[in-house]
Each structure stands twice: as C-alpha cells, then as structure tokens.
Amino acid sequence: MKTVNALYALLSVLFVSAAVLELDQPPQEVLGSPKFDVLTDHDRDAIIEQLLATYDDDPVHVMRLLDPENASELDSPRLLQVFGTEAVWMTEGDKLRLRQQGLGFIDLTNHQDLYTCQGYDDSTKCQITWPELQYQEKVKSVTKLLSKGEMKNNLANLTSFHDRYYQSELGVKSSRWLYNQILDIVSTAPPGVRLSVETFTHTFPQSSIIARFEPFFGRSSPNPGIALPRIIVGAHQDSANHRFPLLPAPGADDDGSGTVTILEAFRTLVQAGFAPERPVEFHWYAAEEGGLLGSQEVVSEYKQLKKEVGAMIQFDMTAYVPKGETPIVTFITTDVDPNLTNWTMALAEEYSTSVVGGAKLFAGAGSDHMSWHLAGFPAIAATEGDPFRTLNPYIHTSGDRMDLANGEFSFEHALEFAKVTVGFVIELGGWVG
C-alpha cells in the first residue's frame, strides 16, 4: 500500500458544505488538490472528528473519503486472529473497525505457514538450560551509564510526531528519525566494537530497524561446528489512535517507552565497548499495531534463511505506574517460553532494584514476541505492570503522553527495564575479555 497522504482531501473538506458531506461523494471531487501545508494538525484532527461524527464513527467510510486512491485496498482479504479466537478471513478495513472496538489481533495473512511445526517445539524449549549468572561486574558497570535524561530527551522527540501510524508519511519519518539516532550512537563506538545497522523494509511504508553487535570473533564462529544463535531484544516503534489512524497518537507509553528503553540500553553497551561471544540484535519493529506485521516479516525471513535465534525478549510499555501503586517489573507468563521467563525474572531480581513479578494476558494475546513464540523460538515479554489491573488507560489515544498527572509516567520505572535489557544481552550474549 502507498503511504497514506490525505492532506489534500482534508483541505478540500474545509470548503465542503454539510449538504455535500451528506452525499456519498469523495471530498476531492468538489475542489481538486490544494496545497498540503495550509492545514495545521489541529485543523486536520477537527476535520477527521467532523467526518467521523457525520458517518456514524465508521473509520472505513471516512478512510475511503480521505484516501480514495487506496480505497480499494480496504477490501483486500486479511486472515485475522483476534486474541483468544480462531483466525478468520476479514478485510483490511475490518482492521480499522477492530482497533476502534479495542480488540487486539494478529494479521496472519501471507504467514500461515510460519507457525506450523517449525523451529523449536515445546519439548525442545523445555530442555534448554539457561546459564548461571556470571557477568555481574560487567552488567553493573554498564547499568551505571544508563541515563533517564537521555531516555526523556529521546522520547520527547519521538512523541513530537503527530502519529507514527505505519501507513502514514509520519510513520516513515519517525522511523527515519529513530534510525538516525541509532546511527549517531554507532558513530561514537570505540574502534573495537563491531556493529551493523539496517532498515528492514516491508510491504508497507514504515521500516523496522535492526542494530546488531557482531560477535567479537567475527560474523562466523571460529569453530564451524559451533552455532552462534543470536540474542534479540525488541520493542515496537509505531503508535496508533484506535478511534482513527490519522488522529493524534503520541504513543509515549505504547510503545515509545519500550523504544527508548532498549535504545538507552543499546547506547550504554556501545559506550562500554560491548564485545559479545554471539550476535546480539536490537529490533525496533514497524506495524505492531497493524497485527504484528513488521515482526512477522522479520521472523519469516529469519526462518527462510535458517538464522538461529537463542532467545528473544520484547519490551512493550515500560513507564506507566498508577498513583499509589508499587512499580513492578512484570513478565508475561502466558504464551511465552516459561523457563526463559523464570530465568529472566531471576536476572531482573539480580540487576534491578524494583519488585519483580509475573502477570497473565488473554490466551493468544501479546506483542511482537508472539511472532517468535508462535514460530517456535524461545521468546518472552516484559511490561510495566499487570495488564488486567494497572493497564494504562491512555494508550491508543491522544492522551498517551509523557506529562501525565501525579507523575504516573515514570522514567525511573523505565530505567529498571533498561537494566534488565543490559543484563539479558550480556548474560546470554557473553562478553569476551
């Protein structure tokens, strides 16, 4: 699908009478294609709200009006699995309606074969022996470098984008901003740190980003008989307003917090001269809100190329603590690798000063770790608290901001997840020297 570019249609709507709006006519048939830069974000948001009110809050109808060039793609079939249900064929437009209803889903289209008897089965995963913690001195020397100021500054920039919708121009621009931040960090790396960075392009406009610490001994094992399964840390960079995709979606917590949490861990590891024994990758996924689209394409390619994955952890929302609640570094206990979860909880107790706990999700629900888990790889997820008890009420709205009342957006809490990130990659990735 082409990048959504609805500004010309929106500007036309400013001059369309209520009588015309009542007709089933695309607004741009009234006035051509005026200049894009006349509208402010406030103007654009007000017009979208007017259209939603006019058309019974139907996001599909409104999207057809605003983006007629791509309107036919709203009818394209998609295999959608709403969390806790069986997958059924629906349409691209139905995804807008599901999000508006607050229903989470995985878009399995083109990935049906990804989750069938491949990778590690459950019995294999149960046989994995996770290592004893042995890099305490290294981990603590790196966590001392973590900075709440860096995280706050990065998140302020990331949330300055009106939205990070994976189909929008701003979704592309925000991804490029993040990519450039990563390149800036890499440019400061000590000479001995082996790094690579790539944009992983997709079938939609926004790209995922992968930054990789290469093994100290090179991209291949010095012993051809020894595999080097990679360790992966993930977060998702996109945001979503579930009322309508082009409305404001600062996404400070979901998942700007996870994005800057692992970015800060990456920065300090680079600064410290991290020299792992095996590959360590940091992934910032596109289009998680579209049904795990970005991570599924990454997983599909990794399986096709037979890239081995030793462990994967996803950080989705790391900063919200309701007033009066005790901050808890929380690990999801459903639809994850249980042994890796238990091992990482023990690691968190070692390296974090926070209380550590577990929490359940609906069956089949989850973030980008689900793409790896369902494909058979050891994958887990960390989050800010119990989703059933302390879920951030502002996510997927214009209110998902850093400046919440009562200090409920906590960089102190997010910093604890950065400590867990550092510990996870060093303990599993190793450190030469």
N, C-alpha and C positions, 0 to 999 in steps of 0.2 A: 504494500500500500504506500502511496505517496505521502509525504509529510502533510498533515492537516494544515491548511492555510485558509482560515475562514475570515480573515480581516476584511476583505473586500465585500463579502456578503454582509458582514455585520454593519459596516459603514452604510451600506445601502438601506439596511433596516431602519436606520435613524430617520430616513425620509419616507418610509412606507406608512401609509395610513392604516388605522385599525381595520378599515374595510378590506384593504388588500391582504392584511395578515390573516383575516378570516378565510381567505381563499387558500386553496392548496397550491399556491404559486411560490416557487423559489424567489427570495427577495431580489437576487441579482437580475431577474428578468425586468424589474422595474427601473433600475438605474445601472447600468454597466459595471465597471470595475474601478472605483475611485482609488485615490492614493491610500496606501496602507497606514501611514504614520499619523493620520488625523485622529484616530481613536486613542484614548487612554485606556489603561487596564480597567479603570472604573467604568468607563463608557461601555467597554466590551462586556464586562460582567453584568451590568444593568440590562443590556440588550438580551443576553442569554436568559436572565431571570424572566424578562418580559416574554420571551418566546416560550419558555417552559410553562409559564402561567397560562399563556394562550392555548397551548397544545397539551393540556392535561398532564403536565410533567413527563411527557413521553420523550426520553432522550433520543430515541431513534428518529422520530419525526423531526425533531429540532436539528439533529446532525445532518439529516438529508437536506434541510434548508440551508444550513451553513456551509456544507461541503458537497455540493451536487456533483462535482467531478468524480468523487469517490463513493457516491451514494450506493452504487450497485454492490460495492464490497460489503455493505451492511447485511446483504442477503447471502453472503458466502457461507457455506456449511462449516460448522466447527464442532468437534467432538469435545463436549464439556462435561467434566465431572465435578458437580457441586459437592463440597466437602460433606462426607457422610452418606453419599448416594452413589448409584451406579452411573457410569458415563453414558450420555445420550447425545444424539446429534441435534444441534441447535444452530444458531446463526451468529455472525459477528455482532449484529445488532442486539441479539439477546444478551451478549456480554454486558452491554451498557445497562440493560434493564436489571440483570442480576446484581451488578455493582450498586445500582440505585436502591435495590432491596436489601443491601448489606450482606449478600450471600457471597462467600468465597468459593473459588473454583480453580481447577487446573484445566488448561486448554491442551488436550492431548492430540489435537489434530497433527497429522504427519509424524507422530511419535508413538503410535500404537505398539510398534514392535520393540520399543525401548525397554519396556517393563515386562518382558516375557522370558523368564528362565535364562537370564544372562547375569554376568557379574558374580558377586558372592551371594549364595543363598543364606538363609538364616542360620543353618547349622554351621556353615563355614565361619560366619561372623562370630558365632559364639566361641569358636576355637581360637580366635585371635588373642594373644597375650599382650596386653599393653604394658609398656615398660615402667619400671620403678622410676620415680622422680630422681634425677641425678644432676640437674643443671641449676640448682638453687642459686648459686653465686652469680652465674651468668644472667639468669632471669631477673634477679633483683637489681643487678647493675643496669639493666635496660629499663626496667619499670621506673627507676629513679628519673629517667629522662622524659617520661610522659608529662604532657602539659595540658591542663584544662584550657589555658589561654589559646593554644593552637587549635584545639577542638572547637572552641567557641567562635574563633575567627573564621575557621573553615565552614562551620555550619551557618554563620551569618551570611556568608557569600552564597552558599548552596541554596538557602531559603530565600534569597533575594530574587530568584527566578519565580515568575508568576505561577508557573507549574512546571513539572518535569514529566508530563504525560508522554509516554513512549512513542506516540504517533505524531507529536507536535514538534514544531520548529524549536520551541524552548526545551523540549526533551532532548533534542540533539545538542543544543547549545550548552545545556547544563552538563551533559556528558563530556563535551569537549573541554569545558572548564575543569572538570574533575581530572580528566586525562592530563591537562597541562599542569595541574597541581602535583600529580604523581611524577611527571617529568621533571618538575622543579626539585622534588625531593631526590630523585635519581641523580640529578646533576651535581648534588653535593656529596655523593657517595665517596667514601675512601677508595683509593685505587684498587684495593684487593677485593672489593665487594662485586660479585658477579650478578648482574641484573639484566632483565629484559622486560619490555613493556609492549603490549599490543592492544589495539582495539579489535574486539571480536564483533565483526559486523553480522547483521541479522537480515531477515526477510522484512523487517520493519525499520523505520528510520533510526531509532536510538541504538547505539552500540554498547555492548558490555566492554569492560576493561579488565585486563589480566596483567598483573605485575608479578614477576617471578624471580625469586632468588635461585640462581643456578647452584648446583652442588659445588662445593669447594674444589673437587677433583675434576670438574667438567660436566658437560651435559650427559655423558655416559659413565656408567660405573667402571672403575679401573679393573674390575673383575667381571668379564662378560657373563658369568654365571649368576651374578647377584643383581636382582632387580632393584630399581630405585623408585618405589611408589611415592607419588607426590602427596604432600600435605596441603590442604586447601582451606582457606579462610574466606568466608563470603558475607556480603551484605547486598541489599538492592538499592540502586541509586534513583529509581523512578519514584514518582509520587502520583496520587490520584485523588480527585474530588469525586466521590461516588454519586453526587447529585448530577453532575455533568462534567465530562472530561476536561473542558476548556475553562471551567471556573477555577478560582484560586486554589492551589494545592501546595502550600509551602512545605509540607511533609517534614517538619522539623524532627518529629519522633519517628515517623514511619516513612522511609527508613533513613532519614538524614542522620539520626543519631548513630545507627549502626554503621553508616557510610563513613562518618568522621571518626568513629571509634576505631575501626580497623585501619583507617588512613593514618591515625596517630600512632598506632602500633607499628605500622609499616615504616613511618618516618623514624621512629626511635631505633628500630632494628637496623635501618640503613646507617643511621648516625653511629651506631655502636659497632659497625663492621661485621654484621652477621655473616657467618661462613658455615652454612648447613652441610650436613652429610648427604642429604637427599633434597630433591626440589621442594620448595615451599612457594605456594602461589596465593596471591591475594586477588579475589574476584569481586568486582562491583557489577552486579547483574542489571541489565536493562529489563523492563517489561515484566517484573514480578507481578505487578498489579493487573497485568493482562492475562494472568493464568500461568505464571512461571515460564513465560515464553523464552526469555533470554537464557536462563539456566538450562532449560531442556535442550536448546540447540547446542549449548556447550557440552552437556553430558553426551548428547548424541554423537558429536564429533569425537569426543574422547574415547567413546566405546568403539566407534568405527576404526579409529587409529590405534586401538588397543593400548591406550595410555593408562597406566596403572595408577590407582588412587588409594593411598593408605588410610586416609581419614579426612573428613570434611566437617567443618563447623560453620553454621550460619548465625549471624548476629542481626536480628530483626527487632528493632526498638530497644534502646538501652538506657533511656534517660528519664522516663516518667515515674514519679513517685507521688502518689496521692497524699494530701495533707494528713498527717497523723499516722501514716503507715511506715513501717520499718523497711528500709531498702533491702531487697533480696536479689542477689544474683541467681536467676532462675534458669533451670534447664528443663526443656520439654521432655516428657517421659513417654509420650505416645508416638508411634510411627517413627522411631529413631533406633539407632543401634544401642541397646541397653548397656552393654559392657563398656562401650566407649563413653556413654553418658556418665556412668558411675565413675569411671576413671577421671573424666574431666571435672566432675564435681569435687573429687578429692584434690585435684590440681587447683581448682578455684579456692578451696579452703586453705591451701598452702600459700597461694600468691595474692589472694585478695583479702582485704580487711572486712569485707562485707559478710553478712549472713548469706549462706548458700542453701538453695532449696530446689525442689522439683515441682512441676505442675503439668496437668494434662491439657490436651486440646481435643476438639471433636475428632472422631475417627476420620482419618484421611485428610485432616486439615494440616496446614503448615506453610512454611516459606520455601525458599529455594533449596533448602536441604532435602526437601521431598523429591526433587528431581534426581538427586543422587541416591537417596534411600530406596526409592522405587526401582531404580536401575540396578540395585543390588550392592551398592558401595556403603561402607561404614560412614554414616552421616548423622549429625546431631544438631541441635539448635539451642541457642541461649537467648533469653529475653529479660525484660526489666521486671517482670512480676507475674503473678498468676493471672492468665487471661480471663478466667471466669470471675475473678474477684476484684482485680485492680486494673482492668483494661483502660487505657487512655481513651476518654470519651470524645476527644477532639480529632482522632485520626480520620483520614479520608474527608476532612472538611477544611474550610479556610481557617479554622481555629487551631490547626496543628502547628503551633508556633513555639519559639523559644521563650517568649516573655509571658509565661503563664503566671497567674496569680499565686501567691503563697509559696513561690519557689518550687512549684511542682515539677518543673523541668530542671533536672539535676545533672550538671556536668560532673559532679562528684560521683554520682552513681555510674554514669557512662565511663568514667575513668577506671572503675573497678573491672569493667568488661574489657578495657584495653589491656589491663594487667593479665587477665585470663587469656587474651589473644596472644600476648607475648609468651606466656608460659606454654601454651598449647603448641606453638610452632617451634619453640626451642626444644622442648622435651621430646616432641615427635620428629622434628627435623634434624635434631642433633646440632652440635657446634664443633667444628674442627679447630683445635688449638686452645 
